[in-house]
Amino acid sequence: MPLTLGVEQTAADGLLDLVFNMPGADCDVEFLRSGLKRLAAAGDLEAMLRYQPHGGRPHERQILADHIAKFLGVFPWEQLLIVSGAQHGLSTVVFGLLKIGETVATDALTYTGFKTIAALHGLNLTAVASREGMMDPDDLDRLCRCGKIRAVYLMPTVHNPLGTVMSEERRHQIVAVARRHDLIIIEDAAYAFLEPCPPTSLIELAPERTFHVGGFSKSIGTGLRLGYVITPKDYMDVLTLVIRATTWNVPAIISALLIGWIEDGTLEKSEKNRRRDGAYRQQICREHLKGIPIVAHKNASFAWLPLDRKQRAEPIITRLIEKGFAVSGGSAFAVTESVPQALRIAFGGVKEDQLRKALDCVREEILYAQ
């Protein structure tokens, strides 16, 4: 499986990068400055220079679990492992539970980072049909009956790249299929914080088989690589071993920063800022791309632009690069051989004047290609 634009950071100097979603705000630096000052004044700096428990320090896991429980419901903190970002969390689950050659069911359009992990680990991905913008449980059941599928990977709350939120009813149906065929469920919650009132999570519906992966790159800083995996109890040891083999432990400075931001309310404030900023940028998107189909979550800083049947994404992408703007096409996200003709634009952290200029150019090129 080739690595395409949207998987690797390949945007050249001088290009405005609308490929990677790098949300940010002016206050982020102040968050970091105050957090580092707090750590410098703390009494346990020496401990941060030493090896840490592979799954995270117990008191930090408890605080993080209590925070997440506000959205997922109460669960044993011992079943939460701290990892170096959600991408590392997904890798930990894949490397710990799946064997080379096994098959994972995904949406026909799915997260590029999971595609990369699957390729590196020698997994087969099979696309499940969509119904009403969500994974079709009947098609998942059909695929399970036709071949041996080991796991299903989903982003039920704020899908990347479509921004959709799976309904409560559909989640129950997916869980029923997973239980019928003994599937592992990998629930990716990287963007879930953007939805203020989400339906019940898959790990709440099927805690015995769901691996819930989340992180804080999109909510507080892409450079601060910290995430978590909530796992069924029986898989704690094997996932802890993978963490040991891949990173040994999350840097204590990073985890201490995040825990401090949970305790003083900074994380909650940052999440609200991201939702507010995403909603504002979606308005800008619709203003400048009026008349062009847009598929996106109301608070997300990315959008999917499906093209007309006669249009092709690659020539549009090429012309946009010539004008100084890098965007993704459908191939980076497609699991099927038939690649949808679409553009995916990410605009978190892009200055407003640059964003407006870029959107005008995107509109111009789409209309030119009609």
C-alpha positions in Angstrom: 0.0 0.0 0.0 1.7 3.2 -1.1 2.1 6.1 1.3 0.4 9.1 -0.3 0.0 12.7 0.5 -2.1 12.9 3.6 0.0 10.2 5.3 3.4 11.8 5.2 4.2 15.4 5.8 5.4 16.2 2.3 4.2 19.7 1.7 7.1 21.8 0.4 8.4 25.0 1.7 6.2 27.9 0.5 3.0 25.9 0.4 0.2 26.6 2.8 -0.5 23.1 4.3 -4.2 22.2 4.2 -3.3 18.5 4.4 -2.6 18.1 8.1 -5.0 19.2 10.7 -2.9 21.3 13.2 -5.4 23.2 15.3 -4.1 26.0 17.4 -4.8 29.3 19.2 -2.9 32.3 20.4 -3.4 31.3 24.0 -1.8 27.8 23.5 1.7 29.2 24.1 0.6 30.7 27.4 -0.9 27.4 28.4 2.4 25.8 27.8 4.4 28.5 29.5 2.3 28.4 32.7 2.3 24.6 32.7 6.1 24.5 32.5 6.4 27.0 35.3 4.2 24.9 37.4 6.3 21.8 36.7 9.5 23.7 37.5 8.2 24.7 40.9 7.1 21.1 41.7 9.0 19.0 44.1 9.3 15.8 42.1 11.4 16.9 39.2 14.1 14.3 39.9 11.5 11.6 39.5 10.8 12.7 35.9 14.4 11.8 35.0 13.9 8.2 35.9 12.1 5.3 34.2 8.3 5.3 34.6 5.8 2.5 34.8 5.1 1.3 31.2 1.4 2.1 31.3 1.9 5.4 33.1 2.1 6.5 36.8 -0.9 5.2 38.8 -2.0 8.5 40.1 -1.9 10.1 36.6 -3.9 7.1 35.2 -6.5 7.7 38.0 -6.8 11.4 37.2 -7.0 10.8 33.5 -9.6 8.0 34.0 -11.8 10.3 36.2 -11.6 13.0 33.5 -12.6 10.6 30.7 -15.4 9.1 32.8 -17.3 12.4 32.4 -17.9 11.4 28.8 -17.6 7.6 28.8 -19.0 6.7 32.2 -17.1 5.2 35.1 -14.6 2.4 34.4 -11.6 0.9 36.4 -8.6 3.2 36.1 -6.4 0.2 36.0 -7.7 -0.6 32.5 -6.4 2.7 31.2 -2.8 2.8 29.7 -1.1 6.0 28.9 0.6 6.0 25.5 2.6 8.5 23.3 -0.4 9.8 21.4 -3.5 8.2 19.8 -1.4 7.0 16.9 0.8 5.1 19.3 -2.3 3.8 21.0 -3.6 2.4 17.7 -0.3 0.8 17.0 -0.2 -0.7 20.4 -3.6 -2.4 20.0 -2.7 -3.6 16.4 0.7 -5.0 17.3 -0.5 -6.6 20.5 -3.7 -8.2 19.3 -3.5 -8.8 15.6 -1.4 -11.2 13.5 0.2 -10.6 10.1 -2.3 -11.5 7.4 -5.5 -11.0 9.5 -8.3 -8.9 8.2 -9.8 -5.7 9.7 -13.1 -4.2 8.6 -13.1 -0.5 8.2 -15.2 2.2 6.6 -14.6 2.7 2.9 -13.0 6.0 3.8 -10.9 5.8 6.9 -8.1 7.4 8.9 -4.8 7.5 6.9 -2.8 6.7 10.0 -4.6 3.5 10.6 -4.0 2.5 6.9 -0.3 3.0 7.5 -0.3 0.9 10.7 -2.1 -1.9 8.9 0.3 -1.8 6.0 3.4 -1.9 8.3 1.9 -4.9 10.2 0.8 -6.8 7.1 -2.9 -6.6 7.8 -5.6 -6.8 5.2 -8.3 -4.0 5.2 -11.7 -4.7 3.9 -14.2 -1.9 3.3 -17.7 -2.0 4.8 -20.5 -0.3 2.9 -22.0 2.9 4.2 -25.7 3.5 4.9 -26.9 7.0 5.8 -23.3 8.1 6.2 -22.5 5.4 8.7 -21.1 1.9 8.6 -23.7 -0.6 7.5 -24.1 -3.4 10.1 -25.8 -5.7 7.6 -22.8 -5.4 5.2 -20.4 -6.0 8.1 -22.3 -9.1 9.0 -22.2 -10.2 5.3 -18.4 -9.7 5.2 -18.0 -11.7 8.4 -20.0 -14.6 7.0 -18.0 -14.5 3.7 -14.5 -14.4 5.2 -12.6 -14.5 8.4 -12.5 -11.0 9.9 -10.7 -10.5 13.2 -11.5 -6.9 14.1 -13.5 -3.8 13.1 -12.0 -0.3 13.2 -14.3 2.7 13.6 -14.4 6.4 14.4 -18.1 6.6 15.5 -17.9 10.1 17.0 -16.6 12.6 14.5 -15.3 10.5 11.7 -12.1 11.5 9.8 -12.4 12.6 7.1 -16.3 12.9 6.9 -17.0 14.3 10.4 -20.1 12.1 10.9 -21.4 10.9 14.2 -22.8 7.4 14.3 -26.3 7.1 15.8 -27.0 5.3 19.0 -29.1 2.7 17.2 -26.4 2.0 14.7 -23.8 1.5 17.5 -26.0 -1.1 19.1 -26.3 -2.9 15.7 -22.5 -2.8 15.1 -22.0 -4.3 18.6 -24.5 -7.0 18.0 -22.6 -8.0 14.8 -19.2 -7.9 16.7 -20.6 -10.2 19.4 -22.1 -12.6 16.8 -18.8 -13.0 15.0 -16.4 -12.4 18.0 -14.8 -9.3 16.6 -12.4 -7.0 18.3 -13.7 -3.4 18.2 -11.1 -0.6 17.9 -12.8 2.7 18.7 -10.8 5.7 17.6 -11.9 8.8 19.6 -9.3 11.3 18.4 -11.9 13.9 17.4 -14.7 12.9 19.8 -14.2 15.9 22.0 -15.6 18.0 19.1 -19.1 16.6 19.7 -20.5 18.0 22.9 -23.3 15.5 23.3 -22.2 12.2 21.8 -24.2 9.0 21.8 -23.1 6.1 24.0 -19.5 5.0 23.2 -18.8 1.5 21.9 -16.7 0.7 24.9 -19.7 1.4 27.1 -21.9 -0.9 25.0 -19.3 -3.7 24.6 -16.6 -3.3 27.3 -15.5 -6.9 26.9 -14.2 -6.5 23.3 -13.7 -2.8 22.7 -10.3 -1.0 22.7 -11.0 2.7 23.1 -8.1 4.9 21.9 -7.9 8.7 22.4 -5.4 11.5 22.6 -4.9 15.2 23.1 -3.0 16.3 20.0 -6.1 17.8 18.4 -7.5 19.4 21.6 -4.3 20.9 23.1 -1.2 20.5 21.0 -0.1 18.3 18.1 3.5 18.3 19.4 2.6 17.0 22.8 2.3 13.3 22.0 0.1 11.8 24.8 -2.9 9.5 24.5 -4.5 6.5 26.2 -5.9 3.1 25.5 -8.8 1.7 27.6 -8.7 -2.0 27.3 -10.6 -5.1 28.6 -8.8 -6.4 31.6 -7.6 -9.6 30.0 -5.5 -7.7 27.5 -3.6 -5.4 29.9 -0.4 -7.5 30.1 0.1 -7.9 26.3 -0.6 -4.2 25.6 1.7 -3.2 28.4 4.4 -5.3 26.8 4.0 -3.6 23.5 4.3 -0.2 25.2 7.5 -1.4 26.8 8.9 -2.6 23.5 8.0 0.5 21.6 8.5 3.5 23.9 9.2 2.0 27.4 7.1 4.8 28.9 5.6 8.1 28.1 7.9 11.0 29.1 6.9 12.0 32.6 7.2 15.7 31.7 4.6 15.3 29.0 2.1 13.3 31.2 2.6 15.7 34.1 1.8 18.7 31.9 -1.4 17.1 30.7 -2.5 16.0 34.2 -1.9 19.5 35.4 -4.0 20.9 32.6 -6.8 18.6 33.6 -6.6 19.6 37.2 -6.6 23.4 36.6 -9.2 23.4 33.9 -6.9 24.3 31.0 -7.7 21.1 29.0 -11.5 21.8 29.2 -10.9 25.4 28.2 -8.8 24.3 25.2 -11.4 21.9 24.1 -14.1 24.6 24.2 -11.7 26.9 22.2 -11.3 24.2 19.6 -15.0 23.6 19.2 -15.7 27.3 18.9 -12.8 27.9 16.5 -13.9 24.9 14.4 -17.5 26.2 14.2 -16.3 29.6 13.1 -14.0 28.1 10.4 -16.9 26.0 9.1 -18.9 29.2 8.6 -16.0 30.7 6.7 -15.8 27.5 4.6 -19.5 27.7 3.7 -19.2 31.4 2.9 -16.4 31.0 0.5 -17.5 27.6 -1.0 -21.1 28.5 -1.4 -22.8 26.1 -3.8 -20.1 23.5 -3.5 -21.0 20.3 -1.5 -19.3 20.2 1.9 -19.4 17.2 4.3 -18.1 18.1 7.7 -18.9 18.1 11.5 -20.1 21.5 12.7 -17.1 21.9 15.0 -14.4 20.3 13.0 -11.4 22.1 11.5 -11.5 19.9 8.4 -14.0 19.3 5.6 -14.6 16.8 2.8 -15.5 18.2 -0.6 -17.0 15.5 -3.0 -16.6 16.4 -6.6 -18.9 16.1 -9.5 -18.9 12.8 -11.4 -17.0 14.4 -14.3 -14.4 16.0 -12.2 -11.0 14.5 -11.1 -9.2 15.4 -7.9 -5.6 15.1 -9.1 -5.6 17.9 -11.7 -7.3 20.2 -9.1 -4.7 19.2 -6.5 -1.9 19.9 -9.0 -3.2 23.3 -9.9 -3.6 24.2 -6.2 0.0 23.2 -5.5 1.1 25.5 -8.3 -0.8 28.3 -6.6 0.8 27.6 -3.2 -1.8 25.4 -1.5 -1.5 21.7 -0.5 -4.7 19.7 -0.1 -5.5 15.9 0.1 -7.4 13.8 -2.3 -9.5 10.7 -1.7 -6.7 8.2 -2.2 -5.1 8.9 1.2 -8.4 7.8 2.9 -9.8 5.2 0.5 -9.8 1.5 1.4 -11.4 0.4 -1.8 -9.7 0.2 -5.2 -12.2 2.7 -6.6 -11.0 6.0 -5.2 -13.7 8.7 -4.6 -13.1 11.9 -6.4 -13.0 14.4 -3.6 -10.8 16.9 -1.8 -10.1 17.0 1.9 -9.1 20.3 3.4 -7.7 20.8 6.9 -7.7 24.4 8.2 -7.0 24.2 11.9 -4.4 26.8 12.9 -4.4 28.5 9.5 -4.5 32.3 9.8 -8.0 33.6 8.8 -6.8 35.7 5.9 -4.8 32.8 4.5 -7.7 30.5 4.9 -10.1 32.8 3.1 -7.6 33.2 0.2 -7.1 29.4 0.0 -10.8 28.7 0.0 -11.4 31.2 -2.8 -8.7 29.4 -4.8 -10.2 26.0 -4.1 -13.6 27.3 -5.2 -12.1 28.7 -8.4 -10.3 25.5 -9.3 -13.4 23.3 -8.6 -15.6 25.5 -10.7 -12.9 25.6 -13.5 -12.9 21.8 -13.6 -16.6 21.5 -14.1 
